[in-house]
Amino acid sequence: MFATKQEALLKAQERAERIKLDLMPGQLYEDNEISLSSYLSACRTSYTVPSSQVKWHRPSQISEQPELFCDGAHSSDIIQGRLGDCWFLGALSCVATREDLLMPLIAGAYTEYGFYQFLFFKHGSWDAITIDDRLAIRRGKLLYARCPDPNEFWVPLIEKAYAKLHGCYDNLSGGSPAYALADLTGGQCEKISVKPQDIVKTWNYLTRSINERWLMGASVFNAKAAVEEERPDGLLVNHAYGLLDCIKIDNIKLVKLRNPWGRKEWNGAWSDTSDEWNGKIGSQIKAMTSYTLGDDGCFFMRIEDFCRIFNKLYTVRLYQDSIGAVWPFSRLSGCWKDVTAPGCQNPITLARNPQYILGPITRQIEIFITLSQRDERLGSRTKHVNMGFFLCRALSNRRQAKVDKSTLIVMTLFSNAREISTNLILDQGYYVIVPSTYYPREQTTFVLTVSADRDIQVKAV
């Protein structure tokens, strides 16, 4: 049902062998699954780049010494281009801090044949995307994302593959870093609201995430402000930043962030131009982190300032990687259709929704639940529905005839988000998860993923 990363890799390798066999000696691959003009289509916004203004060049036509990587991969390798995909590039800058996550995304690099293959995670499965290496050039420069080193090309190539997955570059305009992190890692994402008074709570969450090497992003969200509107403190509103680290020296707690533009930084306390770096603690931090001052998009700020200004935190929990605790998980597919799509507004029909029994739980357990629906960016016929889920105590391991407030443990918010998640501690017993749309008769598929700090049985009933 769900393709693993290894299965997607094998599929990519088979495709690569077919491509190489079809090419004549010296011939370079040209992708016929999507036209170059389709990449430039206005899929999501009204903006499109006229094809007449764009030329498509291979790395060997752009650089005399092209390389996929020059001296490895780093978060500072990423500079945003004409596209409004800071949410993806911010996430990519976080993934670039972990070679064990980034390198397996490259399913194949066939430079001599002119094509590359990358792996992405969507709707519970890994998928292999094959692209040729022709990149969009406008006025002599790469139109979209690039690396600071003109000989390095891993960033524009993976961005092109991600654009192909979604139909065109414009479909990457605007988005959540949480979803990009999930697409790049296969982890479970969550979105957290940050409040100025939650300094201790936020710091504890950040340190746990850093210790587990979970990946994070952050933004200053303001529905009334323009996209990437600049504040007097140098930060951009409605813009995604990668959150790379947090450190504590004496009583000073600092958060390290990166703007995917590769420039334009915070100008307050502990900014690169502040006097704090001239003191003893500043010297310690530079020595400990090899941090260099300069307008490269990376900056530090105090946790107090972070909580005062940033109000959205995006995290992908990595329970299957090589760092930290490994949690077993269950992933099941389901759908709302006909009688199983009653919505959630009528308590009499609520129990007709799909149900999933957890248990028996014999002692206290921590779980993380994610409900996801197919990404509407993947096609015009796919539209997100308003959805959420209920978690209730169950009387047995069988389907529950009634779902009501008397057994309710948690009810998530209902929204048209791609993914809804929650983290909680459960005591012994049986529980039932009831995914539901908000409105009745909304029919679509979903994926339910349950991770726990030890084995737990999850089954559809």
Wavefront OBJ file of the C-alpha trace (Angstrom):
o trace
v 0.000 0.000 0.000
v 2.658 2.531 1.061
v 5.927 2.632 -0.886
v 9.050 2.612 1.291
v 12.151 4.657 0.523
v 13.932 1.476 -0.573
v 11.096 0.561 -2.965
v 11.132 4.067 -4.438
v 14.904 3.848 -4.845
v 14.653 0.551 -6.718
v 11.988 2.044 -8.969
v 14.290 4.981 -9.703
v 17.205 2.693 -10.534
v 15.072 0.666 -12.955
v 13.941 3.883 -14.630
v 17.535 5.091 -14.887
v 18.631 1.888 -16.652
v 15.813 2.255 -19.200
v 16.778 5.870 -19.858
v 20.444 5.018 -20.403
v 19.552 2.206 -22.810
v 17.372 4.566 -24.874
v 20.064 7.224 -25.263
v 22.458 7.263 -28.192
v 26.197 7.562 -27.441
v 26.879 11.145 -26.326
v 23.177 12.007 -26.183
v 21.845 13.794 -23.077
v 18.463 13.003 -21.577
v 15.507 15.312 -22.235
v 12.494 14.749 -19.996
v 9.304 14.249 -22.032
v 6.991 13.830 -19.030
v 6.714 17.592 -18.594
v 7.575 20.292 -21.109
v 9.928 23.114 -20.245
v 7.133 25.613 -20.869
v 4.904 23.744 -18.390
v 7.459 24.370 -15.652
v 6.830 28.106 -16.177
v 3.029 27.898 -16.110
v 0.991 30.039 -13.707
v -0.467 27.118 -11.754
v -1.061 28.822 -8.410
v -0.670 32.574 -8.881
v -1.352 34.894 -11.791
v 2.354 35.396 -12.377
v 4.172 33.548 -15.124
v 7.549 34.072 -16.729
v 7.193 34.384 -20.510
v 8.965 31.477 -22.183
v 10.555 33.943 -24.599
v 12.515 35.457 -21.690
v 13.865 32.129 -20.444
v 16.616 29.912 -21.753
v 17.302 26.418 -20.474
v 20.935 25.543 -19.891
v 22.623 22.514 -18.454
v 25.183 22.968 -15.628
v 28.002 22.401 -18.119
v 26.721 25.431 -20.068
v 26.543 27.577 -16.928
v 29.828 26.625 -15.253
v 33.210 25.419 -16.479
v 33.505 23.077 -13.474
v 29.965 22.063 -12.468
v 29.531 19.825 -9.434
v 26.512 18.527 -7.615
v 28.245 19.408 -4.314
v 31.285 21.556 -3.639
v 32.751 20.697 -0.237
v 29.608 18.906 0.957
v 26.156 20.299 1.733
v 25.490 23.186 4.117
v 22.458 25.250 5.103
v 24.291 28.280 3.725
v 24.291 26.698 0.233
v 20.712 27.856 -0.393
v 19.768 31.194 -1.914
v 16.154 31.834 -2.901
v 15.442 32.921 -6.448
v 12.471 34.495 -8.226
v 10.010 31.989 -6.743
v 8.121 32.494 -3.458
v 9.137 29.089 -2.090
v 10.912 30.188 1.091
v 8.837 27.544 2.930
v 10.528 24.783 0.906
v 14.013 26.305 0.861
v 13.870 27.076 4.585
v 13.037 23.425 5.199
v 15.787 22.342 2.807
v 18.315 24.451 4.736
v 17.391 22.489 7.873
v 17.719 19.139 6.086
v 21.121 20.267 4.802
v 22.395 20.291 8.398
v 22.018 16.505 8.416
v 23.863 14.602 5.729
v 22.133 11.386 6.817
v 18.805 12.908 5.731
v 19.847 14.847 2.647
v 22.032 12.355 0.790
v 19.440 9.518 0.684
v 17.089 11.928 -1.150
v 19.401 11.704 -4.156
v 18.304 8.479 -5.806
v 20.638 8.908 -8.747
v 23.094 11.446 -10.185
v 23.784 10.604 -13.820
v 25.770 13.657 -14.804
v 27.181 12.115 -17.978
v 23.648 11.360 -19.187
v 22.128 14.694 -18.122
v 19.593 13.544 -15.545
v 19.059 13.262 -11.794
v 16.596 11.492 -9.524
v 15.273 12.622 -6.147
v 12.982 11.048 -3.538
v 10.063 12.816 -1.855
v 7.446 11.658 0.635
v 3.762 12.252 -0.121
v 0.565 10.865 1.405
v 2.327 8.049 3.233
v 4.592 6.906 0.376
v 8.019 7.692 -1.047
v 8.117 8.653 -4.716
v 11.028 8.956 -7.151
v 11.138 11.987 -9.443
v 13.393 11.998 -12.520
v 14.423 15.280 -14.159
v 16.835 16.321 -16.849
v 19.417 18.865 -15.745
v 18.267 21.806 -17.872
v 17.803 24.849 -15.615
v 15.933 28.096 -16.252
v 18.164 31.067 -17.070
v 16.942 34.641 -17.343
v 19.203 37.580 -18.149
v 22.234 35.355 -17.778
v 21.389 34.138 -14.250
v 19.538 31.191 -12.727
v 15.902 32.216 -12.416
v 15.091 30.128 -9.360
v 17.092 28.909 -6.348
v 20.855 28.663 -6.576
v 24.003 28.056 -4.538
v 26.443 30.869 -3.693
v 29.177 28.854 -5.405
v 28.473 29.121 -9.164
v 29.901 25.617 -9.644
v 27.439 23.935 -7.230
v 24.035 22.742 -8.454
v 22.326 20.492 -5.899
v 19.911 23.223 -4.779
v 18.456 24.223 -8.190
v 18.217 20.561 -9.209
v 16.278 19.385 -6.153
v 14.041 22.456 -6.434
v 13.310 21.551 -10.077
v 12.403 17.992 -9.050
v 10.081 19.322 -6.342
v 8.483 21.632 -8.926
v 7.945 18.695 -11.288
v 6.299 16.720 -8.487
v 3.807 19.573 -8.086
v 3.275 20.301 -11.777
v 5.190 23.576 -12.165
v 7.392 26.035 -10.284
v 4.503 28.385 -9.549
v 2.760 25.659 -7.572
v 5.526 26.092 -4.989
v 4.515 29.700 -4.284
v 3.548 30.005 -0.624
v 3.332 27.102 1.797
v 4.085 25.684 5.218
v 7.641 24.718 6.216
v 6.101 21.856 8.200
v 4.831 20.181 5.034
v 8.116 20.674 3.194
v 9.967 19.113 6.132
v 7.605 16.134 6.001
v 8.044 15.795 2.213
v 11.827 15.767 2.602
v 12.068 13.396 5.567
v 8.916 11.265 5.831
v 8.527 12.486 9.417
v 5.413 13.658 11.227
v 4.987 17.415 11.301
v 3.316 19.746 13.743
v 2.568 23.460 13.901
v 2.822 25.270 17.213
v 1.654 28.765 18.148
v 4.327 30.664 20.066
v 3.287 33.225 22.682
v 5.450 35.869 24.407
v 4.683 34.461 27.860
v 5.658 30.895 26.886
v 9.426 31.430 27.072
v 10.181 28.457 29.349
v 7.775 26.154 27.540
v 9.125 27.133 24.125
v 12.763 26.820 25.207
v 12.148 23.341 26.629
v 10.443 22.306 23.389
v 13.302 23.689 21.287
v 15.991 21.965 23.342
v 14.149 18.631 23.177
v 13.786 19.006 19.418
v 17.455 19.918 18.964
v 18.576 17.001 21.142
v 16.434 14.636 19.042
v 17.739 16.402 15.898
v 14.202 17.111 14.784
v 14.014 19.816 12.115
v 12.281 23.144 12.632
v 11.193 26.342 10.941
v 9.554 29.531 12.187
v 7.655 32.531 10.892
v 6.186 35.871 11.911
v 2.613 35.412 10.741
v 0.304 38.398 10.241
v -2.827 37.945 8.148
v -3.094 41.714 7.619
v 0.472 42.164 6.373
v 1.891 41.614 2.915
v 3.997 38.573 2.108
v 7.639 39.183 3.081
v 6.889 42.670 4.379
v 9.976 43.988 6.157
v 9.824 45.047 9.801
v 12.041 47.773 11.351
v 13.990 45.001 13.159
v 15.023 43.458 9.824
v 12.712 40.431 10.006
v 10.241 39.605 7.238
v 6.562 39.012 7.959
v 4.866 35.948 6.439
v 8.227 34.504 5.490
v 9.688 31.116 6.460
v 12.958 30.881 8.367
v 14.901 27.732 9.121
v 15.506 27.205 12.850
v 18.944 25.607 13.041
v 20.024 25.526 16.679
v 19.596 26.819 20.208
v 22.398 27.311 22.713
v 22.722 28.374 26.342
v 25.789 30.017 27.887
v 25.495 31.242 31.473
v 21.963 32.653 31.639
v 21.784 33.656 27.988
v 19.599 31.515 25.743
v 19.937 32.052 22.009
v 18.125 30.706 18.958
v 19.892 30.422 15.584
v 17.810 31.027 12.449
v 18.427 31.389 8.736
v 16.704 33.412 6.044
v 16.661 31.342 2.800
v 17.327 34.549 0.890
v 20.929 34.234 2.098
v 20.763 37.843 3.350
v 18.456 40.253 5.235
v 18.822 39.486 8.935
v 17.555 40.442 12.369
v 19.157 43.694 13.593
v 18.341 43.560 17.313
v 20.191 42.100 20.289
v 22.737 39.443 19.266
v 22.369 40.330 15.591
v 25.581 40.143 13.581
v 26.200 43.887 13.980
v 25.403 44.092 17.707
v 27.892 44.856 20.465
v 27.130 41.586 22.299
v 29.611 39.759 20.067
v 32.472 41.901 21.375
v 32.233 40.448 24.876
v 33.440 37.244 26.470
v 30.221 35.296 25.832
v 30.173 36.363 22.193
v 33.711 35.047 21.753
v 32.733 31.762 23.424
v 29.776 31.288 21.091
v 31.870 31.978 17.990
v 34.503 29.503 19.159
v 31.951 26.863 20.106
v 29.831 27.081 16.929
v 32.399 28.308 14.343
v 29.967 31.138 13.705
v 31.081 33.971 11.433
v 29.481 37.398 11.390
v 28.153 38.717 8.087
v 25.020 39.238 6.004
v 24.633 35.592 4.932
v 21.086 35.031 6.225
v 22.145 33.330 9.504
v 21.627 35.112 12.810
v 21.096 34.601 16.528
v 18.451 36.154 18.749
v 17.494 35.799 22.402
v 14.714 33.377 23.240
v 12.817 36.291 24.796
v 12.909 38.190 21.492
v 12.103 35.043 19.528
v 8.930 34.398 21.568
v 7.964 38.075 21.415
v 8.201 38.300 17.623
v 7.883 34.853 16.056
v 4.444 33.316 16.543
v 4.589 30.151 14.434
v 6.889 27.184 14.942
v 7.014 24.249 12.524
v 8.584 20.923 13.430
v 9.000 17.526 11.846
v 9.381 14.731 14.385
v 11.806 12.076 13.192
v 11.043 8.844 14.991
v 12.667 6.547 12.418
v 16.077 8.160 11.967
v 19.428 7.171 13.458
v 19.404 9.808 16.205
v 17.431 9.735 19.442
v 14.605 7.413 20.358
v 13.149 5.171 17.661
v 9.391 4.894 17.970
v 7.389 2.109 16.314
v 4.536 3.368 14.153
v 1.411 2.240 12.352
v 0.224 3.817 9.105
v -3.240 3.078 7.740
v -5.211 4.416 4.805
v -8.892 5.217 4.912
v -11.604 7.213 3.223
v -14.791 9.115 3.842
v -17.352 7.870 1.370
v -21.143 7.614 1.306
v -22.312 6.349 4.700
v -18.865 6.802 6.285
v -18.899 10.548 5.481
v -21.468 11.933 7.953
v -19.297 14.851 9.091
v -18.974 15.744 12.755
v -21.835 18.120 13.479
v -24.501 15.519 14.255
v -23.671 13.497 17.421
v -26.100 10.773 16.369
v -24.247 9.973 13.138
v -20.694 10.819 14.284
v -19.855 7.159 14.979
v -20.439 6.276 11.308
v -17.061 7.794 10.495
v -14.082 5.427 10.146
v -12.808 4.155 13.503
v -9.383 2.923 14.637
v -8.859 1.110 17.922
v -5.679 1.631 19.977
v -4.765 -0.985 22.525
v -4.870 -2.670 24.791
v -2.522 -0.210 26.530
v -1.196 -1.839 29.689
v 0.717 1.137 31.093
v 1.147 4.837 30.396
v 2.339 5.603 26.871
v 3.237 8.688 24.821
v 1.808 8.813 21.288
v 1.860 11.181 18.334
v -1.052 11.027 15.888
v -1.133 12.530 12.387
v -4.139 12.663 10.073
v -3.236 13.692 6.528
v -5.067 14.151 3.251
v -3.778 14.236 -0.317
v -1.887 17.452 -1.084
v -4.071 19.725 -3.181
v -0.948 21.084 -4.910
v -0.657 17.757 -6.730
v -3.605 18.369 -9.022
v -6.457 20.723 -9.769
v -9.010 18.011 -9.009
v -7.702 17.595 -5.460
v -9.076 20.060 -2.923
v -8.529 19.898 0.792
v -11.553 19.270 2.982
v -12.052 20.542 6.512
v -11.068 17.626 8.714
v -9.945 16.632 12.200
v -10.292 13.719 14.582
v -11.621 12.659 17.952
v -9.776 10.466 20.445
v -12.050 8.772 22.951
v -11.883 6.004 25.510
v -13.246 2.773 24.071
v -15.287 0.188 25.930
v -13.695 -2.678 23.989
v -11.500 -3.441 20.975
v -14.535 -3.424 18.708
v -16.252 -0.673 16.770
v -17.897 1.840 19.090
v -21.620 2.363 18.640
v -21.452 5.833 20.153
v -18.919 8.672 20.212
v -19.748 11.478 22.638
v -18.405 13.861 25.281
v -18.563 11.282 28.057
v -15.580 9.369 26.631
v -13.815 12.217 24.818
v -10.087 12.664 25.501
v -9.236 15.167 22.789
v -10.854 16.773 19.768
v -8.502 18.470 17.329
v -9.266 21.675 15.532
v -11.005 21.110 12.216
v -9.394 22.826 9.249
v -8.563 22.350 5.586
v -4.891 21.815 6.454
v -2.998 19.027 4.726
v -2.135 17.459 8.062
v -3.569 17.577 11.595
v -1.544 16.213 14.508
v -1.475 15.944 18.273
v 0.862 14.606 20.949
v -0.464 13.164 24.208
v 0.020 10.754 27.092
v -2.476 7.898 27.479
v -3.143 5.682 30.490
v -3.986 1.995 30.280
v -7.089 0.824 28.433
v -8.562 0.915 24.931
v -8.981 4.062 22.841
v -10.649 4.875 19.537
v -9.553 7.435 16.932
v -12.428 8.795 14.837
v -11.251 10.840 11.811
v -14.005 13.031 10.407
v -14.681 15.778 7.931
v -16.426 18.832 9.311
v -19.213 18.865 6.756
v -21.233 15.789 5.728
v -20.880 14.102 2.327
v -17.303 15.297 1.721
v -15.581 12.311 0.137
v -11.832 11.860 0.033
v -9.017 9.586 1.185
v -6.800 10.058 4.216
v -3.783 8.527 5.942
v -3.597 7.965 9.687
v -0.150 7.605 11.283
v 0.299 6.699 14.943
v 3.765 6.670 16.537
v 4.356 5.650 20.141
v 7.262 5.292 22.531
v 6.702 1.513 22.483
v 4.705 -1.013 20.448
v 1.000 -0.381 20.278
v -1.673 -2.117 18.240
v -3.711 0.063 15.890
v -6.458 -1.448 13.755
v -9.430 -0.352 11.708
v -12.759 -1.603 13.031
l 1 2 3 4 5 6 7 8 9 10 11 12 13 14 15 16 17 18 19 20 21 22 23 24 25 26 27 28 29 30 31 32 33 34 35 36 37 38 39 40 41 42 43 44 45 46 47 48 49 50 51 52 53 54 55 56 57 58 59 60 61 62 63 64 65 66 67 68 69 70 71 72 73 74 75 76 77 78 79 80 81 82 83 84 85 86 87 88 89 90 91 92 93 94 95 96 97 98 99 100 101 102 103 104 105 106 107 108 109 110 111 112 113 114 115 116 117 118 119 120 121 122 123 124 125 126 127 128 129 130 131 132 133 134 135 136 137 138 139 140 141 142 143 144 145 146 147 148 149 150 151 152 153 154 155 156 157 158 159 160 161 162 163 164 165 166 167 168 169 170 171 172 173 174 175 176 177 178 179 180 181 182 183 184 185 186 187 188 189 190 191 192 193 194 195 196 197 198 199 200 201 202 203 204 205 206 207 208 209 210 211 212 213 214 215 216 217 218 219 220 221 222 223 224 225 226 227 228 229 230 231 232 233 234 235 236 237 238 239 240 241 242 243 244 245 246 247 248 249 250 251 252 253 254 255 256 257 258 259 260 261 262 263 264 265 266 267 268 269 270 271 272 273 274 275 276 277 278 279 280 281 282 283 284 285 286 287 288 289 290 291 292 293 294 295 296 297 298 299 300 301 302 303 304 305 306 307 308 309 310 311 312 313 314 315 316 317 318 319 320 321 322 323 324 325 326 327 328 329 330 331 332 333 334 335 336 337 338 339 340 341 342 343 344 345 346 347 348 349 350 351 352 353 354 355 356 357 358 359 360 361 362 363 364 365 366 367 368 369 370 371 372 373 374 375 376 377 378 379 380 381 382 383 384 385 386 387 388 389 390 391 392 393 394 395 396 397 398 399 400 401 402 403 404 405 406 407 408 409 410 411 412 413 414 415 416 417 418 419 420 421 422 423 424 425 426 427 428 429 430 431 432 433 434 435 436 437 438 439 440 441 442 443 444 445 446 447 448 449 450 451 452 453 454 455 456 457 458 459 460 461
